[in-house]
Each structure stands twice: as structure tokens, then as C-alpha cells.
Amino acid sequence: MEHIGKLEQRLWGAADSLRANSNFASNEYFMPVMGLIFLRHAYSRFLKVRDEIIPTLPTRGGKTRPLTKEDFSARSSIFLRENAQFDYLVSLPESKSASTAVIAAMKSIEEDYTTLEGLLPKQEYAELDEDALRQVLRIFNDPALKSADGDVFGRIYEYFLTQFADQKAHDNGEFFTPISIVETIVNVIEPMSGKVIDPACGSGGMFVQSAHFVEAMKANPNERLTFYGMEKNPTTLRLAKMNLAVHGLEGDIQKAISYYEDPHKAHAPFDYVMANPPFNVDEIDAEKIKNDKRLSFGLPGVNNKGKVSNGNYVWMSFFHSYLSDTGRAGIVMSSQASSAGGQEAKVREALVKTGDMDVMLAIRGNFFYTRTVPCEIWFMDKGKPEHLRDKVLMLDARQIFRKVTRRICDFSPEQEKNLTSIVWLYRGQEDRFAGLVQDYLSIARDEAQQTDFVELLDVLGKACTHFAAHTDTTELKTGIEKLTADAKAYGESAAALAQPDATIDALTAAWTAMQQLADQAKTLIKEIDHLAKLAQKAQEAAIAAGEKPAEGKKHLAAIAQARVALTGDPEIHLTPSGALKRFRYFEGQADWLLSRFPEGRLRDVEGLVKLVDQVDLAENDYSLTPGRYVGVAPEEDDEDFDFEEAIKEIHDELETLNAEAAELAEIIAKNFAELNV
């Protein structure tokens, strides 16, 4: 969702008004707010699925069979009675109570889905001001939420969780795993069928993205996957069950402290383990877990208080033990863990020697809303082919990211695919790599051939004629003539591009042919930008000469509108838009892959990837830190580098680091005080 940041702020502003108009403390209105988001997101999925179902319904005697709950379950959605549909709640007449209606909506859903019985907020709405509740319902009916895909519930939950944490209203240790990280895990372990466990499941995002992966194969996730989860926080547990329900998914999620409890052991082993457990926990009672069968590599270091010094390798041991003989795991972990020393190093060595470590992926900081630290994803695969059993693929993706906001980064969909394609090469799936390159080149070719300059040239010509009556437009006219000629040459070159076959030689030839066209597109973008500035200057000169601004403004608006189709919407920065920029973007993705893997086979790439074996690992104390092996990438010139924006980002990061330093100093001072007692 392109404008997710603004939407989140708007939703939060509305939700926060409920606190001011109720008797709730900050930590008490969390669930009522999330309940409304649940209803909104459930309705979005309901509408989308309903439109897919209706054309398929059988008709008899001129009557179409009514929709059923089963119709929706088969498409990973939930059925909503009319009184639980968001439009019904938003359009309630003033004579009816909004709180009563929302409570009735929640009850009807619980009646239809017994797995949610007692979980949805209900009576809390009776404590809210009626006018405030109606206002929140209207704001939560935002069109952007109606069309939203993916784990929107989880994403907004993450944002709200951050806000509640700022108010000291919720456990600041709970945080949502960013969607791009979860998608990366799913893309690598490929949960196609079997049992999935997440022993620290949070709001259930791992399950949701696994389901999306299966849906992309045109299959029903409830028929392919069985979900098992554990979560210690009762509020988060409710959210996880709500998240599964809103996506029409079935799962067994138990309240448990995973260090000491194993409620799903009867269902072991599991085909997939996916988790983002708490990092660096130092309060695990060693006595309670010392005989746990899940600790097949032994207990990590224990401090003088009888606590496990760091719980990271407790988690890793548990996750490895859950896997079947062909099972795969993807775990988000603190970057400190991959080179930790002491007893943790011995556990890591034993884990590496099993041959089950598969891929290590390093990710830069600022991917999490509530954490600035970098992390790594550990991938295990007990079913690796024999020739890979002594190998680990080291991937350093710290230089691969896009800026969502000044403080938040993620992977673009194409960056996710590119990283996954390196894993395909590691697994010998060169055809999938070639297919991805072919997709990029095909999209780029289509964008180039569909580029149409007619409207822009027309409005530029009309603007030039208008301004010529009031000021000198020689430079503008010359620029339009040059753009006309360059656009014609671009169109001719684009028309000559052929659809490439999915062989590396053919793809390389097609990519080579596109490089000159990419340079032409870059030039055209600069020309269009320059002409827009010249038109603005002509408008200013015309006004200075006594012309009224109204007519000139119309021409400038027409130019701005016509530019969007070619150079993109300036309000959209996450998704490439405009035919020229989209061509360059997708040609650039093919360039990124083929320039690093020119033969379409895995090779070491400085600063990015290296395939290491047990000898390499032993020489490096069995460290699993990718940066230790891949080296440093050569610097690349960034033609779009914005110096002013970079300075702002550095300033923001410095502020964050200063705040963290102050917090750490406070903790250290507290610890010293305790030692002196």
C-alpha cells in the first residue's frame, strides 16, 4: 500500500480519540481499536471474495444459490452476515446505537466461527462515546483499506503497537515481523504442503504469508497447510487468532511460554518452522530446561543466577529439533548470535556440523518499526541434497533495501525476488533464475513499446503558444522540438526490441540491446523535467509582464498531468510509475541479476554472496555471519542520490542512536546501583 504511512497516522488519530471519549486507560482501548480494524479488514476480504464467488454460483429455475459460509472458507476468507458488514455499521441511522450494533456484529461472527468464541472485543464498545465511535467507523472506512491486500491487519497492528508502546500502554518487547522479511522467509523455505509451526507467533503473520504463497499456486491453504502456534501474551494471542480468522485460515494456537512448554509435541515433527523469537533473552531458568529433549546440542552458557546467559541458541536448538527429516526452517535472529562466543559457539558448531544449516541472510537495521538494530535470517534444511550438505550459502543483503520513510526500510517485491533467485541458483534451479530475468525484460520491453508522447507534446505545444504572446519562449520551443525528435527515435528503437527466449545467451543479448535504450529513456526524463521548469519560468515571466495567472496555471496543470504517464506520479515513491521510469526500473532489475550472474549460475559476488564449506566455517570459528565471508562490495555510483535527504536520514539516525545510548546508560547505572546494594 503506497500511502500506508499517512493512512496509519489517520487511523491512529481516530482511534486515539476513543481514549479521550471513554473511561479506558491507554492499555484498555487497544483491543476495541483492533476489533474495528479486524471488522474493516474482514469486510475488505469479504467483498473481494464475494465478487469472485458470485459468477461461479449455480443457477436453477432462474434463481442463483445464496452465498454460504463454505464458499468463503474455500477462498481463505470469512463470511459476514449483513449486520457484521462494515458498510452496514457505517450507515447506521442516528436512531440506532453504534456500540450495540458493533457488539452484535462481533457476536454474529463468533457464532459462525467458534474458534473466535470469547476472543473478539464486545462489551468494551458500550463504554465508548457514541459520536466518537461513529466517527472512528467512518474514518476506518477509508477507501485505501477497501482495496488493501497482504497482511494489512498485521502491518497496522505493528503501527498501533508502536504507538501504544510509546504511551507505555503495551509490552514494548512485542513487535510485528515486517512483511518483506516474512515474505523472504516464505520465498526461501517454500511452504507448499505440510505442518507449519511458529513457537513465537505474535500476530500470526508467518501463517498469513505462508497461506498467500499457497494461494499464488491457485491452491487452498487450508487443504495444503496445517498451522500450529505458541504465544505467551494473551492479548497478542487473541490478535493472532483474529488474524487467521480474517484470512479464513484454520490453526491451533496455544497460550504457552515456549521455553518451558511444548503444547504441540504430539504433532511433531514439522515440515516448516518459521519464527521471529525475542532476541537476547537472559531470564530463562536453566534448571527448568536442562533436561528438555529439544536441546539436542546441549545447554548454552548459564550465569551465576542460574539463568541461561542468552536465549538465542535455546531457540535455535528448539527450532532444529522441531524439523522433520526433510523439514525447512526460517528464523529471524539478532545479528549478534551468528558469531557469539563461549558455550553458544559450541552449540553453533554442533548445529553447523549437522549439515542442516542452509542459508544465512544478513539484513540492515531499520526494517522494524520498534527496533533499529540489524538482523539475520537463519535458514535450515534437513532435506538438502548430499552435494550441499557441507555447504552454507552466505548472503549479505545489508546494501539491498528501499526507503519507506526516513526511519523505516523494507525490500521491494523485486528485491525479494532477486534475493530468492540467488537461492534458486544455489539449489541448481537455473531455469527459475532465467525465467525471472525473462519476466523483467518482457515487462521492460512492453513499457518501452507502449510509451506514448503524443499527449505531453500536445500540451507542451499549446502552453508554448500561450506563453509566446507574453514572453520569449525560444528555449522552450527548441526543447519541444528536441523532445519530439528524441521521442521518435526512442519509439523506433523500442519497436525493434524482440521478446527474448528463456536462455541465458538470448536474455543477455536482449539485455544488451536494451542498455542503449535505457540511456535514451534517462535522457528523455531529464528533457521532460527541464521543459516543465521552462514552462514554469515562462508563466512567471508572463505574470511579471501583466498577464493574469489563471490561463497559464491551466497549461502547467495539463503538463503536470501528461508527465505522469511518462515520468510517474510524484506522490508515489515506493512503486515505479510512468512508462519511461518503469522501463528503466525493470531493465535495471535484469541488469542487477545478469551483471552479477552472467552465466546464469551461482558464483561468488564480492560483498553479496559466497558459498562456503565446512573447512571455511571451521577456519572462522564456525561463524555464520555473512559479512565475514563475502567481503565488501565495490562502491557504485547512484545517479539518483539525494545529498540533502541523506543528511536528514543521518540526523534522524543519530537522534535514534542518542536515545538508545541514553536508555542503555540508564540500564547500566541501574545495574551498578543494584551491585552496590
N, C-alpha and C positions, 0 to 999 in steps of 0.2 A: 504494500500500500504506500503510494508515493508520499502522501501528506500525513503519514501516521503521527509525526510529532505534534502537528497542530491539532489533529483530532484528539490525541491523548490529553493534551492540555485543556481542550474544550470539555471533554468528558469529565476530567478531574475537577474542573471548576464547577461543573454542575453537581457532581457527586459531593463535593465538599460543602455545597450549600445545604445538603441534608443534615450535616452535623450542626450547622448553625440553627436549623429549624427542627431540632429534635432534642430529646433528653439523653442522647447517646454520647458516651465518651468516644474519643477517636478510635479506639480499638473495637468499639461495639457496632459501628456502622459499616465496617469492612464487608461483612457478608451480605447485608442488604444491597449494597452497591454492586457487588459481584453477582448477586442474584439477578439484578436488572440487566447486567451485561450478558449473563447466561441466556436470559429470555430473548434479548436482542439478537444474539448470535444464533440461537436455536431457530429463530424465525427466519433469519437470512438463509440458513441451510434448508429450512423447510420450503421456502419459496423456490429456491434453485432446484431442489429435487422434485418438487411438485410439478414444475414445468417440464421436467424430463419424463415423469411418470404418465401424465395425462394423455399424451399421444399414444401410449402403449396400452391403455386400458381397453379391455374387451367391451364390445357393444352388443346388446341383444334387444331386439324389438325396438330399436331406436333409442334405447337408454344405455348410458355408459355406467359401468360398475363404479360405485363410490370408492374413494380412496380408503385404504386401510393402514393400520399401523405396520403391518408386514411389508407393505410396499416401500415404506421409508427405511425400515431396518435393512432391507436388501441393498439399499444405496447409502448406507452409513449416515443416516440422519434420524431424527426423531419426529414422530407425528405429533402435531399440536391441535388440540381441539380449538374451536373458534374463540373461546374465551381466553385461551392462552396465547393467541396470536398478537404480536406487538401492535399491529395497526388497530386492532380492537381496543387495546388498552389506551393507545394514544387518542383515539377518537371518542372516548367515553363522554357522555353528556355530563354537564355540571351537576345534574341531579343525582348522579351515582358516585359512590365513594371509590376513589382510585386505589386506596390501600386495600379495601375489601376485594376489589377486582384483581389486584396483583396476588393477594393471598389465595383467591380462588384459582387463579392460573397455576400457581405453584402446586396446589393440592391436586389439580387435574393431571398434571404431569407425573406427580408421584403415584397417582392411582394407575396410570398407564404403564409406568416403569418402576417396578417395585425395588429395583436396585438403588433408586434415589429416595426411597421412603425415609422420611425423617432428616434428609440431608439439605433440602432446599430451604432457604430462609422464608419465613411466613409471618409469624406474629410480629416480627420486628417492624413490619411496614405499618402496623397500627399505631406505632409511636411517632410516625413521621407527619409533618405538616402536609396537609392535602395539596395546597397550592405548590409547595416545593416539590412534592412527588410528581405532580403533573408536569411541572417544568422540566424535571430530570427526564421523564419519559419522552417528552418532545425532543430534547437535546440528544438523547440516546437513539432517537430515530434518524440519526444522521445518514444521508444517502451513501456516504463512504462505507458505513458499516453494512449497508444492504448488499453491496457488491463485493465485500471483502472475502478473500479466500485465505487458505492456510490456517495456522494456529493463532487466529486473531485473539481468541479468548486468552490464550497463554501470554501473548505479547502485551495485551492491555493489563492483564493480571500483573505482569512484571512491572509495568509502569506504575500501577496503583500501589503495588507492594513497596516500591521505592518511596513513593510519597508518604505512605503510612509509616515507613521506617524513619523518614525524616521527622515525623511527628512523635517518634518513639512509641508508635502505636502497634507495632508488629515486630516480630523477631527479625532483626536485621541480618541474621545468618541465613535466612531463607531467600533464595533467589532463583529466578527462572532461567533456564538454559536458552541462550539466543537461538532463534530458529535456524539461522545459517549454519551454526555449529551442529545442531541436531540433524539437519539435512545432510551435512557432510558425513556424519557418523552413519546415517542410514544408507547413503550412497556407497559407502565402502563395504559395510557388512551385508548389505542387500537382503533384508529380512523378507524372503518370498513366502515361506511357509514354516510353521512350527510354533514352538513356545518361546515367548519373549518375557524376560524378567528385568525389572528395574528396581533394585533394592533401596533406592533413594529417589522415588519417582516424582516428588514435587507436585506440580500441577498436571503431570501426565503427558507432557509434550513429546517425550520419546515414543509413546504409544501412538499418538496422533500422527506424527510424521511417518512412522512405520506403516500406518494404515494408508496414508497418502501414496506411499511408494507402491503398495499393492494395487491401489485404485488406478494408478498410472498404467498398470498392466491390464486394465479392464477386468479386474477380479474383485470379489467381495472379501474385504479384510477379515470379516467375522468368520468366513469359511476357511481362510488361509492361516490366520494367526490367532494365538491364544495369549492374552496378556496377564501377567502377574506382577503386582507391585507392592512395595512396602513404603510406609511414610509414618514418621513419628508424630508430626504436628497434626492435631485433629482438624484444624481449620484448612490446612493445605490438603489433607486427605479428602475433605468434602469437595474442595475445588477440583481435585484430580478426578473424582467420580463424576462431577458435573461436566468436566471437560470431555471425558469419554462419552458420556450420555449425549452431549450436544452433537457429537460426531457419529452417533449411532453405533458406538463400539461397546463391546462387552469385555469385562475384565474383572479379575479378582484382586482387589487392592485391600491390603490389611494394615491396620494400625500396628506398628512394630518398631522397636529400636533395633536396627539391623545388626548392630554389633553383638547383641546378646540373644536375639530371637531369629528364628528361621521358619516362619509360618508356611512357606511353600516347599519345604524339603520333600514332601511326599510327591511333588510334581517334578522333581529334578530327575535327570539333568535337563538343561535348557539349550535350545538351539541358538538363542541370541541373548546376550547380556548388553544392556545399554544403560549408562548411568552418568550422572554428574554429582558425585557424592561430595559432602562437605570436605574442604581441604584442611590439612594440617591440624586435625583434631587431636588434642592432647589430654583428654579426660576419659579415655576408655579404660575400664578396670581390667588389668591384666589377669587377675585371679579368676575373673568370671569367664574369660575366653581362652585360657591357656590350653584347655583340652578340646577346643572346638575343632571338629573334623574338617572344617573349611580352611583351617590354617595348615595346609599341607606343606608349606615351606618354613614352618616354624614361626614363633612369635617375634615381631620386631622389638627393638630396644625398649626396655622398661626403666622408668626413672625411680628415684628413691621414695616416691609416694605410691609406688605400686601401679602407676598408670603407664599405658603404652605411650612412649615419648611422642610418637607421631602416628596417626591412624591411617596414613596413605597406603601403607603396604598391608595393613589389615584388609582394607578394601580390595586391593589387587589380588590378594590371596583368595578372598571370598569369590571374587568375580571369576577367577580361573577355575575354582572348584565347581562353580555352577554349570560350566560348559559341558555339552555332550562331546563325544569323540570327534564330531565334525562341526562343533559349535564355533561361532564367531562372537567377539565382544568389541565394543567401542566405548571407552571411558574417558571422560574429561577429568584432568588431574592438574594440580599445581605444577608449574614448571620446575619447582624445587625438587620434586620427587625423583625425576629421572636421573639425577646424579647424586642423590643423598648418600651419605657415608654410614659408617657404623654397622649395626645389625641390619639396618634397612638395605645396605649394599649387598649383604649376604642373601637376603630374601630376593633381591632383584637378580643376582647372579643365578640363583636356583631357578627363577622364573625364566630367565633367558635360555638357560641350558635345556629347558624342556623342548625348545624349538617352536614353541607356540606363539612367541611374540612375532607379530606380522608387520605392522606399520607404526611408525611414530611420526606424529604431525605436530609441529610447533606453530602456535598462533600468537600474534602480538597482543598487547594489552588493549583495554578499552572496548572489548567485544561485549562485556557485561555491563548492564546499567549500574549495578551496585558494586562492581569491583573493577579496578583499573589494571590489575596485575595480568601478565601474560599467562597462558596455559598451554597444555599439550593434550592431544588425544592419543590414548594408547589403544591400539588395535591388536587383538589376539585372534588366532585362527588355529584351532586344533585339527582342522582338516586340510592344512596346507599340503600341497604335493611334495613328494620326497625331495626333489631338487631345490626346494625353497626352505626346507626345514632348518637349515643352519644360517638362513639369511634374515635380515630385518631391513625394511625399506625406510630410510630416513628422509623425511620431507620437512623442509623449513619454509613455512608459509608466512613468516612474520612480515615479509615485504609485500604480501598479497592481501589487499583489503580495499574497501571503498569507505568513504566518509559519509555516514548517515547524518550526523550532526557534528559539531566541533568536538564533542566528547565521546561519541559513540561510533564504532566501526562495525562492519559486517562483511561477508562475502557477497558479491553479486551472484546471480544464478549462473553466469558464465564462469566466474572464478571457481565456484563449486564444481562445475562440470570439468574444468581444466585440471583441477587437483585430482578429481576422481579418475580422469583419463590417464594420469600417471600411474595410478594403481592398476588400471587395466593393462598397461604396458608391462608392469611388474608381474602380472598374472598371465602374461602371454596372450592377451586379448587385443592384438594389434588391429583387428578388424573394427572393434568398437572405437578405438582411437581414430582410425581413418574415417569412420562414419561421422564422428563429431566434427572433424575438420571439414568434411564434405558439407555438413549442415551449415557451418559458419560461412563457407564460401558461397553456398547456394543462397543463403539469406542476403549476403552482401551483393551478389550478382542481381538478385531481384530488386533490391533497393536502388542499385545504380540504374537499372533499366527502367524503373518506374519513376525516376526523378523528373519532375516537370517544372520548368522555369517560367512557363507562359504567364501565370497569374502575377508573379513577382515582377517580371519585366513590364507587364502591362501597367501595374500600379506605379512603378518607378517612372515610367514614361509620362503618365498623367501628372504625377507630382512635379516632374521636371518642367512640364509645360506650364503648370500653375505658378511655380516659383520664378520661372523665367520672366514673367511680366513684372517682377518686383526686384530681382537681384540677378547678379551674374551666376549662371548655372553651367558654365563651360566645363568645369571639373566634373560635375555631376553627370552631364551629358556624355562626356568622354568615358566615364566609368561605366555607364549603362551600355555603351557600345562595346566596350571590352568584355563586360559580363555576357552580353549577347553572343559574342564570338566564342568565348571560352565555354559557355553552356552548350553551344552547338558541338564543339569539339568533344566535350565530355560525353554528350549523348551518343556520338558516333563511336567513341571508344567503348562505352558501356554496351552498346548493341553488339559489339564484336565478341563480348565475353561468352564463352561456352560453358555449359553445365559439365563439371568435371566428373570423371569416374572415381570410384572409391579406391583407387590405388595410389600409393604414395607418390609415384612418378607423375601421375595425372594431376594429383592435388597440388604438388609442388609447382608444376607448370602453370596451373590456374592461378595459384597464389602469386607467382612471379609476374604474371600478366596483370594482376590487379594492383601491384605496388605503384606503378606509374599513375594509374587512375586514382589511387588514394592520395597521391601528391596533388593531382588536379583538384580533387574534392577539397583538400585543405586550402588550396589557393582560392577556390570559389567561395568557401565560407568566409575567408578574410575579405574578399571583394564585396560580398553582401553586407558584412558588418560595416565596411568602410562607406558603402553607398548609403546605408541607413544614417550614419553620422553626418554625411554630406547633406542629406535631406533635412536633418535636424538643424544644421547650420544655416541652410537656405531659409528655413522657417524663421529662425531668429533674425536673419538679415531682412526678411520681408516685413516682420513686425517692426524692426527698427526704422524701416522706410515708410511706416504708416499703415501697413496692411493689417486688417483685423485677423486675429489668430484662428478663428473658427474653421475656415476652409482648409487652412494648412494642417490643422490638427487632424482633420478627416483623412487627408492624404498620408500623414505619418501613421495613423492608426491602421490604414489599409496596408501600408508597407510592413508594419509590425505583424499583422495577421498573416500576410502572404509569406513572410520569412519562416513562420513556424513549420510549414510543410517541408522546408529545406534544411533549416539550421536548428530546429527544435524549439520547444516551449521553454522559455527561461525560468518558468516556475517549477519545472521538472528537472531534477538533477540526478536522481538515482537510476532512472531508466533512460537509455539513449532514445532521443526522438528527433524527427527531421530526417529526410531521406539521405542527405549528404553525411550527416553525423552517424546515422545508423550504418551506412555503408562502411565508413571508416572504422566504426566500432567493431563490426563483425569481421571485417578484413583483419583488424588488429588482433582479434582472438585467434584466428587461424595463424597469423604471424607469430603470436606468442607460442603456440604449440609447435609449429614446424621449425621455427628458428632454434628451439631447444631440443627437439627430437626429429631432426631432418630425415632420418631413415624410417621413421615410424616405429622405432624400437626403443626400449629403455636404455638410457645411458646416464652416466653421472653428469650433473649440471652444477657447476660451481655456484654455491650459495642457495641452491634449491633442493637437489636430491642426490642421494648416494645409496647404493645397495651395499650393505656391509655384511660381513660374515662373522662367525664365532671368533676367528682369530683377531679381527679388528676390534670386536667387542671386548675380548679378554685384554688386549693391549691398552684399552681405555677404561679399565676397572668396571667393565660391563655397564658403562654409562649408556643411557638411552636418550641422551639429549641430542637432537638432530644437528644443532649448530656446531657441535663438537666434531662432526664428521663431514658436513657438506661444504665447509669453508664459507668465504664471504663473497657474495655476488658482486660482479663489477658494477660500478655506478652507471646508471642510464640517464640520459637527458630526458627531462619531462617537459615537453613543449607546452603543456597546459599548467605548468607550475605557477601558483599564485603566491608571491612573496608575502604580501600583506596578510593573506589568510593563514599562511604558515606561521607568521609571528603571533597571530591571535591564538592559534592552536597551542603553540609553545607556552604562551602566557596562561592559557586555561590549564594545561597540564601541570605547569609549575604551581598554580594555585591548589590543584588537587594533591600534588605531592607534599606541599607545605601542610595541608590539612591532615594528611596521613601521618606526616612526621610529628605533628603536634599530638595526634592521638597516640602514636607509639611512645612518645616521650612521657605521656600521662600514664600509660600502662607500665613502663619501666619504673617510673617514680613510685607507683603503687606497689610494685613488686619489691622494690628496695625497702619501702616502708614496712611491708609485711615481714621481710627478713630481719629487720631491726626490732621487731616486737618481742 
